[in-house]
Amino acid sequence: MIKRYTIRRRIWITIWFTSVFSAILFVLLTFYLYDRFYLQTQEDILLNRGEKLINIYESEGLSGAFYDGMTYTNELTESKVFFIDFLKKNPAGLRFLTNADIEELRNGETVVSSRTHPIEGTDILMTGFPIIENNRLVGTLILYLELGQISEPFRPLRLMIFFMIGLIVLNLVIFGRQIIDTIIRPLIDMKRASTVYAQGDFDYRIPIQSDDEIGELAETLNKMAESLGEVDEQRKEFLANVSHELRTPLSYIRGYTEMMQDDSLEEEKRAQYYQIIERETERLQRLVNDLLDLAQLERDSYPMSKQPLVFSQVLEDVIYRMEPIAQSKGVTFVMNLDPDQIVLGDTDRLEQVFGNLLDNALRYTPPGKQIFLSTETIGDRTHCLIRDEGEGIPEEHLDRLTKRFYRVDKSRTRKDGGTGLGLAITKHIIDRHDGTIRFDSVLGEGTTVHIELPLLPDEENGFE
């Protein structure tokens, strides 16, 4: 199995790699400065001093001025100088030169080299100047400088560089811990939260420790958990409601079916039981159809056939079908419709919407009262208003009327009918028509439904 490196380990590897790289870089920089700048400068100084002494020798020979110049160089500068006289037998100082150096000097070349002092064993920077007479090497002027003296000015610089390396490493470690505190730990919290969410517990919240992108991500995950919790509650509530709504008609059907198996049952009772079974079967069928419609609407797969419609005609058709029911209850429809309004919509779905809304209004409007239906153009939208004179709805229920299976009557009595899905379906159909729906109500005075739908411009409505 491939070894997995955590983000924490990767950060620390990056920090230590950066630290080592920085240290190596600073060390190389020190040697580069030492070799390329200061050492080169000292070499130029030695060459310059040696050339001055050679110039004195060329003009005056081994004179007092030449020896005074060497004495001055030895006593007043950090460099040392002496003269090797090849005309003498066993001249002093030959140990400073190698055979290769002597060969270069005979060719008239100046020798420049870093080497070990033949007597003291210290590292030195040495220059050798040839003195040639009649094409013969007669002597060599040697100038050298101990490298320990040259590197002396670099000691404070090296100490400062090592101090800076330590400071950088310390800062990187502190910075690494800060990264872990601000990034890794929140990520660990998020990982823990995702594990908790996967187990179905959406109450856990990630602590928000910063207001940066990590904090925003934690806040987003908290909002997601809240939404998932709401969805989970809705799912549980939906399953409970569906189970309740299905259990009731099925219990009726089963119970009365078992009772009908009694051979001694009177025909009048048998016919009554048949009617009850038929009514519960129809109720069960309506519930299943509404559930299928709602499921299709929620995933945008509900069939819609939109075309330009005279909006008032759609409303009048619904009123026409419901007029006999209203008359039987002693309720009157009062209409004030704009015949010029054209909407783009699905006739069947819009009739389903207003049929459901008017059916609710009829159900809760007592005899002798009225239901008002009007349309008004506001901007580029139609504002349709349905107002009844029923008992009204408490204000705290208005925002939840379009929830699935939501009922103001918590006792779930069956005398009012309905599946509890009508307003949820209505809301989805209105949304699919780019419209809005809202409810106003006053207890004891009635309820008003506001529906807004976009109107077609005159040049697009398709009517003359």
Beta strands, then each sheet from edge to edge (+ up, - down):
strand 1: 80-85
strand 2: 111-116
strand 3: 123-133
strand 4: 136-146
strand 5: 307-310
strand 6: 332-336
strand 7: 342-345
strand 8: 370-378
strand 9: 381-388
strand 10: 436-442
strand 11: 446-454
sheet 1: 1+ 4- 3+ 2-
sheet 2: 5+ 7-
sheet 3: 6+ 8+ 9- 11+ 10-
end
